[in-house]
């Protein structure tokens, strides 16, 4: 087959992969309506609403929060203004008078998530082969964590897009060694850092790209040492590469400074209040301060919402919890094998692998050591791991001797794709039905009489304490069990309040006078394993679920990834994997009320 037809074949296959990726990411687009039930999504939206009000009243764009960069906020604010202009011009013709901010944000996430799949293909094409890029893109299109995060407007999907774009720019630096490509990398790095500051780790791939790039003016020569499989069978045209002379330390330093200085300047333009409001940006007063969240992640500050990470092993937790639930076991095994294969090739001099590893290894070392191991922190690993999985499968197929061996490798890759497809379809089942919290609210309206007394937990993710004020479900008298504030004593920065166990026990017991109790699994899962440290809280949940507290479980709402008759029980996944989009909700009634 000619190279021209070969290219068209890969373009057609890539179009199908992108279509599949978009379908998975846009399915369930209006999940949770009309509520923003994901705590991080609702937080980002609240910041954008506040910015819009500030701009209208005082022309200020100070977010007064620094845990995230300003780019996700400013971008959504800009898109909102553009949407309003479009609706004003064309809305009447289509019967549309507004577009909810929630859906505009999710549109951005889904588009960026789909675009990342395309970037992985082109990165794979440049570093390895078209086949490796295509298979890596296919794996990413079906990666559950990547699909799931596109259903929310949180910062993680945007972060991954900019990181992947920066690595792609690094591939251009490697190939061409032009200062313009270094500048492009610096801009991408700034955009990533303006989303989340952990993207500062992109300095490592920049240095690697510069050190392995050709000296400007190098003359074409034969195939490079790192070209991978370059024939038409694998979709790579035979093209001349650049003679790679060793770049002098002085040249490397100049190029690195060029990229880093531009990255810093663009970051300052996008985050001006890091300088204009330095005191607030770098303070340690609120949960959404950058330094506070850095302390939470590192474990030097341990608020109650991170209790479930007590005793979780660093690094090993990535392999045993993050990646199995992010990718599924088959794809995780292939991806980790691909990572080891890339490390082996890098040691043997394959410089393209060094570029990929220059992001993966530093991020693994840093994120794997964190105390707070929320599963979304695995997302920056997913695209490049999928690419390495695809490259390994393609190289195994190429090196296999005879059709039986190639058939085995082909079946292996097909099996991993099939398993990934099964897993992502099962997970999308969650978005095919109303959220469990919405189901619980409907049940309350139908079965609980107005005026009834209800005890609910204060949990920012469950939001059950906001049922009356935010959701307006009826005239109920709510009592809130607030583990951050017991007996009138509030903990600092969401840490446990300094109250004795006996006083806590008395305060909680005094609340058990309501007709109903509605709660989730969150706090129970945090306190029961630490009953020695939190005896009053653990005793409450044990007594409630055993019936000793005088209540009876009358309704429960839960959802799991499911496809046909097969259900995937994800109770062992990191808590936020379930909490944000399919938490379990329990409704208890007093024994006398339940009959």
FIKE-736691 format. One line per 5 residues: number of its first residue (from 1); their letters; for each residue x, y, z of C-alpha. Coordinates in steps of 0.001 Angstrom, whole numbers, plus 500000, padded with zeros to 6 digits. Example, Ala and Ser with C-alpha at 12.3 -4.5 7.8 and 13.67 -1.06 7.14 Angstrom:
2
1 = AS = 512300/495500/507800 | 513670/498940/507140
This chain:
595
1 = XXXXX = 500000/500000/500000 | 501388/503451/499082 | 502375/505912/501763 | 499587/508253/500591 | 496912/505601/501109
6 = XXXXX = 498574/504557/504351 | 498246/508109/505709 | 494597/508267/504681 | 493959/504967/506415 | 495355/506275/509667
11 = XXXXX = 493466/509548/509343 | 490230/507604/508896 | 490966/505377/511893 | 491894/508404/513993 | 488570/510023/513087
16 = XXXXX = 486773/506940/514413 | 488831/507019/517631 | 488049/510709/518140 | 484369/510064/517493 | 484404/507314/520111
21 = XXXXX = 486266/509564/522552 | 483793/512412/522048 | 480788/510104/522418 | 482088/508786/525748 | 482906/512271/527027
26 = XXXXX = 479664/513956/525979 | 477373/511116/527063 | 475535/512127/530236 | 476434/515765/529603 | 473517/517030/531739
31 = XXXXX = 474190/514582/534576 | 472895/515748/537971 | 470684/518473/536541 | 469612/520916/537731 | 472241/520713/540487
36 = XXXXX = 476040/520977/540417 | 476647/517994/542662 | 480407/517558/542223 | 481932/519581/545065 | 484967/520761/543066
41 = XXXXX = 482826/521637/540066 | 480403/523653/542189 | 483371/525401/543826 | 484862/526445/540470 | 481460/527661/539286
46 = XXXXX = 480995/529677/542487 | 484324/531423/541867 | 483296/532285/538310 | 479932/533636/539482 | 481765/535776/542047
51 = XXXXX = 484214/537036/539427 | 481325/538020/537158 | 479732/540031/539982 | 483043/541665/540894 | 483733/542634/537316
56 = XXXXX = 480289/544150/536939 | 480522/546141/540173 | 484185/547077/540566 | 486032/545781/537467 | 488082/543407/539566
61 = XXXXX = 489153/539919/538492 | 490734/538967/541808 | 489481/535432/542599 | 490511/535732/546269 | 491541/532075/546074
66 = XXXXX = 494811/530499/544998 | 494458/526721/545285 | 493816/526652/541521 | 495257/528840/538803 | 493098/531542/537279
71 = XXXXX = 492999/530180/533720 | 489995/527842/534259 | 488122/530734/535886 | 488936/533393/533304 | 488324/531009/530402
76 = XXXXX = 484870/530033/531627 | 484037/533675/532332 | 485065/534561/528784 | 483061/531692/527307 | 480049/532780/529351
81 = XXXXX = 480238/536299/527905 | 480583/534894/524384 | 477592/532602/524958 | 475496/535531/526136 | 476369/537465/522981
86 = XXXXX = 475475/534493/520780 | 472189/533952/522610 | 471346/537643/522272 | 471926/537460/518500 | 470545/534026/517681
91 = XXXXX = 468719/532782/520744 | 465272/533934/519668 | 465532/531964/516421 | 466215/528744/518333 | 464065/529411/521377
96 = XXXXX = 467055/529727/523717 | 467278/532542/526244 | 470380/531416/528206 | 472978/528683/528529 | 473709/527470/532073
101 = XXXXX = 477263/528100/533221 | 477458/524480/534341 | 476993/523215/530781 | 479435/525721/529307 | 482076/524433/531689
106 = XXXXX = 481367/520817/530873 | 481517/521655/527173 | 485055/522975/527670 | 486069/519840/529585 | 484648/517444/527002
111 = XXXXX = 486257/519295/524099 | 489657/519480/525780 | 489448/515822/526792 | 488700/514799/523215 | 491476/517026/521879
116 = XXXXX = 493943/515327/524245 | 493203/512026/522503 | 494182/513598/519181 | 497356/515034/520705 | 498406/511612/521961
121 = XXXXX = 498072/510232/518447 | 500288/512923/516959 | 502796/512689/519801 | 503007/508939/519257 | 503411/509487/515510
126 = XXXXX = 506315/511838/516090 | 508097/509788/518744 | 507319/506215/517672 | 504975/505382/514796 | 501505/506101/513515
131 = XXXXX = 500363/502683/514716 | 501657/503333/518239 | 500013/506741/518306 | 496708/505373/517058 | 496595/502509/519554
136 = XXXXX = 497625/504834/522392 | 494850/507240/521383 | 492403/504342/521343 | 493377/503350/524866 | 493016/506954/526054
141 = XXXXX = 489629/507301/524374 | 488399/504461/526615 | 490316/505301/529812 | 487665/505580/532525 | 489240/508305/534655
146 = XXXXX = 489816/510502/531602 | 486213/509965/530494 | 484782/510523/533952 | 486618/513812/534596 | 485312/515233/531304
151 = XXXXX = 481820/515118/532806 | 482718/517917/535241 | 484195/521371/534910 | 487099/520836/537240 | 490683/521838/536576
156 = XXXXX = 492128/518359/536024 | 491053/517752/532413 | 492303/521194/531422 | 495593/520582/533221 | 496132/517329/531328
161 = XXXXX = 495412/518985/527985 | 498043/521698/528539 | 500571/519198/529887 | 500080/516951/526847 | 500328/519941/524522
166 = XXXXX = 503589/520954/526221 | 505041/517459/525764 | 503945/517613/522117 | 505777/520942/521789 | 508761/519231/523410
171 = XXXXX = 508679/516673/520609 | 508948/519553/518131 | 511924/520923/520065 | 513550/517491/519847 | 512925/517172/516131
176 = XXXXX = 513810/520655/514947 | 515723/522417/517707 | 514162/525784/516859 | 513869/528569/519393 | 510262/529143/518250
181 = XXXXX = 509377/525638/519453 | 511018/526381/522798 | 508842/529494/523093 | 505747/527445/522264 | 506712/525021/525017
186 = XXXXX = 507101/527908/527457 | 503615/529187/526648 | 502098/525718/527100 | 503936/525328/530391 | 502555/528659/531599
191 = XXXXX = 499018/527677/530632 | 499392/524404/532515 | 500792/526164/535597 | 497940/528676/535364 | 495609/525728/535738
196 = XXXXX = 497452/523920/538526 | 500863/524781/539915 | 502073/521163/539907 | 502667/521681/536172 | 505914/523404/537149
201 = XXXXX = 507327/519875/536813 | 507222/520500/533052 | 510616/522113/533451 | 512112/518601/533357 | 510755/517621/529896
206 = XXXXX = 511805/521042/528600 | 515406/520449/529636 | 515370/516938/528170 | 513890/518188/524886 | 516560/520888/524594
211 = XXXXX = 519444/518576/525452 | 518314/515990/522865 | 517407/518479/520135 | 519517/519000/516989 | 521726/522027/516695
216 = XXXXX = 520086/524622/514461 | 521286/524217/510909 | 521999/520502/511163 | 521920/518758/507822 | 519576/515905/506930
221 = XXXXX = 521035/512461/507223 | 519790/508895/507453 | 517212/507586/509929 | 517787/508730/513499 | 518619/506366/516319
226 = XXXXX = 515174/506919/517791 | 512922/506673/514797 | 511046/503522/515809 | 509426/501644/512957 | 509504/503961/509927
231 = XXXXX = 508039/501983/507081 | 504721/502158/505310 | 503396/499049/507054 | 503380/500978/510339 | 502255/504267/508917
236 = XXXXX = 505545/506137/509112 | 506942/507565/505944 | 510682/507137/505370 | 511932/510641/505852 | 515334/512129/506548
241 = XXXXX = 516160/513055/510103 | 518444/515740/511437 | 522061/515073/512241 | 522270/515328/516006 | 525340/517201/517139
246 = XXXXX = 525883/517619/520866 | 524465/520959/521944 | 526917/523040/523933 | 526052/523736/527593 | 525898/527450/526807
251 = XXXXX = 523356/526930/524013 | 521285/524618/526203 | 521243/527156/529035 | 520194/529986/526710 | 517368/527926/525224
256 = XXXXX = 516204/526737/528652 | 516186/530255/530054 | 514291/531448/526992 | 511503/528947/527602 | 511411/529331/531380
261 = XXXXX = 511429/533130/531385 | 508562/533187/528881 | 506670/530621/530974 | 507072/532781/534073 | 506013/535962/532261
266 = XXXXX = 502887/534376/530765 | 502053/532836/534136 | 502286/536256/535790 | 500038/537785/533121 | 497418/535099/533765
271 = XXXXX = 497888/535177/537550 | 498540/538877/538251 | 497158/538755/541775 | 500046/536549/542849 | 501899/539895/542779
276 = XXXXX = 499120/542490/543091 | 497568/540726/546087 | 500604/538848/547322 | 499464/538768/550966 | 496185/537041/550215
281 = XXXXX = 497557/534800/547469 | 500208/533252/549698 | 498410/533366/553049 | 497464/530399/555231 | 493960/531362/556320
286 = XXXXX = 491466/529483/554164 | 491014/526001/552747 | 491281/527321/549181 | 494674/528959/549724 | 497555/527522/547723
291 = XXXXX = 499786/526991/550761 | 496978/525364/552736 | 496251/522885/549954 | 499965/522170/549569 | 500069/521325/553273
296 = XXXXX = 496967/519128/552934 | 498436/517200/550023 | 501740/516688/551803 | 500056/515688/555064 | 501506/518421/557251
301 = XXXXX = 497908/519613/557646 | 495363/516808/558023 | 491758/517985/557817 | 488983/515518/558516 | 488127/515093/554841
306 = XXXXX = 491470/513318/554323 | 491134/510800/557165 | 490604/507895/554788 | 494202/508282/553627 | 495594/507360/557038
311 = XXXXX = 497858/504350/556615 | 497728/504275/552814 | 501197/503406/551482 | 503027/505928/549306 | 503701/504852/545705
316 = XXXXX = 502149/501401/546165 | 498716/503043/546419 | 499134/504239/542823 | 499481/500697/541565 | 496875/499067/543797
321 = XXXXX = 494169/501739/543729 | 494747/504706/541432 | 495577/502922/538208 | 493259/499877/538513 | 490230/502149/538876
326 = XXXXX = 491538/504771/536441 | 492334/502349/533615 | 491116/498892/534573 | 493538/496077/535385 | 494236/494931/531790
331 = XXXXX = 495202/498388/530548 | 497127/499137/533754 | 499272/496011/533347 | 500015/496817/529708 | 500726/500475/530562
336 = XXXXX = 503136/499630/533386 | 504859/497107/531134 | 505083/499863/528513 | 506603/502166/531130 | 509279/499614/532002
341 = XXXXX = 509925/499035/528291 | 510349/502786/527771 | 512792/502975/530675 | 514816/500116/529206 | 514905/501775/525778
346 = XXXXX = 515853/505111/527347 | 518796/503519/529135 | 519869/502132/525772 | 519787/505611/524244 | 516247/506084/522836
351 = XXXXX = 515876/509815/523391 | 512192/509994/522478 | 511457/507836/525502 | 513399/510228/527698 | 510968/512988/526742
356 = XXXXX = 507947/510944/527864 | 509692/509703/530998 | 510766/513247/531861 | 507136/513958/532749 | 505995/510568/534003
361 = XXXXX = 508852/509795/536402 | 509013/513172/538210 | 505237/513244/538545 | 505200/509654/539814 | 507883/510495/542362
366 = XXXXX = 506119/513640/543567 | 502451/512593/543476 | 503166/509091/544743 | 504640/510513/547932 | 501616/512646/548789
371 = XXXXX = 499548/511938/551871 | 496270/513015/550265 | 495882/510611/547341 | 492678/511703/545615 | 492260/509599/542497
376 = XXXXX = 491987/512605/540188 | 495688/513174/540851 | 496316/510128/538655 | 494903/511872/535579 | 498174/513580/534483
381 = XXXXX = 499675/510083/534166 | 496931/508568/532049 | 497562/509928/528494 | 501259/509091/528346 | 500745/505709/530021
386 = XXXXX = 498153/504903/527344 | 500668/505941/524675 | 503360/503682/526149 | 500873/500816/526309 | 500101/501284/522610
391 = XXXXX = 503770/501546/521657 | 504638/498340/523526 | 501844/496403/521817 | 502929/497657/518378 | 506593/496814/519002
396 = XXXXX = 505662/493359/520304 | 503627/492748/517157 | 506449/493940/514913 | 509050/491782/516625 | 506865/488671/516817
401 = XXXXX = 508138/485856/514583 | 505459/484259/512395 | 501722/484637/512270 | 500907/482586/515431 | 503013/484914/517598
406 = XXXXX = 501564/487976/515880 | 498066/486571/516382 | 498727/486251/520110 | 499924/489852/520350 | 496987/491025/518253
411 = XXXXX = 494573/489179/520537 | 496287/490719/523557 | 495872/494272/522265 | 492303/493548/521158 | 491524/492048/524552
416 = XXXXX = 492812/495126/526375 | 490738/497365/524100 | 487670/495187/524669 | 488162/495209/528452 | 488585/498988/528404
421 = XXXXX = 485441/499375/526299 | 483499/497177/528705 | 484728/499172/531701 | 483958/502580/530240 | 480488/501521/529060
426 = XXXXX = 479816/500128/532522 | 480917/503391/534104 | 478800/505472/531727 | 475811/503511/533028 | 476037/505759/536091
431 = XXXXX = 475122/508792/533966 | 472156/507044/532374 | 470063/507477/535533 | 469426/510264/538042 | 472189/510725/540580
436 = XXXXX = 471704/508864/543850 | 471333/512165/545725 | 468621/513273/543306 | 466890/509915/543758 | 467033/510374/547531
441 = XXXXX = 465579/513890/547265 | 462686/512613/545160 | 462042/509820/547647 | 461956/512324/550512 | 459409/514479/548713
446 = XXXXX = 457196/511457/548140 | 457502/509669/551494 | 458374/512233/554162 | 455613/514554/555310 | 456272/518311/555390
451 = XXXXX = 457347/519503/558788 | 459215/516291/559597 | 462511/516533/561472 | 465582/515206/559665 | 469185/514817/560793
456 = XXXXX = 471695/515125/557911 | 475466/515206/557709 | 477416/518249/556676 | 479426/517005/553720 | 480437/519286/550897
461 = XXXXX = 480289/516463/548369 | 476979/514957/549461 | 475374/518405/549972 | 472544/516853/551959 | 472768/519699/554454
466 = XXXXX = 471692/522037/551629 | 468509/520159/550784 | 466191/522861/552061 | 468053/526056/551235 | 469516/525027/547872
471 = XXXXX = 467235/522294/546562 | 463936/523525/548066 | 462564/520039/548536 | 459834/520981/550995 | 459132/522336/554433
476 = XXXXX = 461392/520185/556589 | 463191/520931/559829 | 466815/520001/559322 | 469427/519352/561983 | 472980/519207/560665
481 = XXXXX = 475591/516875/562122 | 478767/518852/561509 | 481935/516952/562366 | 483915/520125/561798 | 481904/521925/564485
486 = XXXXX = 480909/519917/567558 | 479289/521351/570682 | 479828/524880/569400 | 483572/524388/568897 | 484796/524731/565312
491 = XXXXX = 487976/523114/564060 | 490633/525205/562337 | 490885/524641/558577 | 488492/521666/558723 | 490532/519817/561310
496 = XXXXX = 488872/518047/564241 | 487526/520508/566840 | 489278/520376/570195 | 486441/518715/572097 | 486692/515730/574427
501 = XXXXX = 485283/512373/573309 | 482705/512469/576078 | 481499/515924/575104 | 481317/514855/571467 | 479330/511782/572410
506 = XXXXX = 476854/513876/574380 | 476519/516450/571562 | 475880/513791/568915 | 473473/511881/571142 | 471453/515051/571720
511 = XXXXX = 470813/515226/567963 | 469275/511761/567787 | 465772/513053/568430 | 464722/513555/564802 | 462240/511381/562940
516 = XXXXX = 464671/510644/560108 | 468421/510421/559587 | 469895/510784/556077 | 473581/510250/555408 | 476142/508647/553140
521 = XXXXX = 479114/506326/553520 | 481700/509080/553609 | 482086/509834/557298 | 481438/506274/558384 | 484317/505069/556184
526 = XXXXX = 486582/507730/557650 | 485831/507227/561334 | 485320/503485/561786 | 488915/502486/560933 | 490098/505193/563374
531 = XXXXX = 487708/504429/566238 | 490568/504672/568726 | 491168/508290/567756 | 487526/509179/567129 | 485528/506971/569526
536 = XXXXX = 482424/509168/569745 | 482012/509493/565967 | 482660/505785/565358 | 480198/504816/568107 | 477482/506935/566464
541 = XXXXX = 477746/505156/563106 | 478019/501714/564697 | 474918/502305/566814 | 472951/503768/563898 | 473658/500934/561459
546 = XXXXX = 473218/498202/564086 | 469842/499545/565190 | 470998/500289/568732 | 470343/504000/568207 | 466642/503295/567731
551 = XXXXX = 466529/503835/563983 | 465751/501488/561137 | 467126/501625/557594 | 464137/502177/555307 | 465730/503206/552004
556 = XXXXX = 469134/503146/550316 | 470251/504567/546996 | 473394/503369/545263 | 474916/503017/541831 | 477872/501088/540471
561 = XXXXX = 479446/500706/537045 | 477235/498167/535303 | 476819/496688/531846 | 473968/494262/531320 | 473967/491701/534127
566 = XXXXX = 477575/492496/535131 | 478214/494953/537961 | 481598/496286/539046 | 481689/496831/542799 | 483959/499835/543332
571 = XXXXX = 483568/500110/547109 | 487329/499630/547520 | 488194/502503/545188 | 489564/505733/546634 | 486594/507407/548264
576 = XXXXX = 486264/510363/545891 | 485995/507955/542947 | 482490/507144/544215 | 481684/510213/546255 | 481504/512785/543482
581 = XXXXX = 479131/511075/541063 | 477650/507927/542650 | 477705/508063/546451 | 475620/505659/548496 | 472782/507373/550412
586 = XXXXX = 470958/505881/553420 | 467608/506919/554908 | 466859/505859/558476 | 463612/506361/560329 | 462891/506163/564015
591 = XXXXX = 461620/502727/564873 | 458300/504249/565958 | 457990/506183/562677 | 459039/503235/560507 | 456388/501097/562135
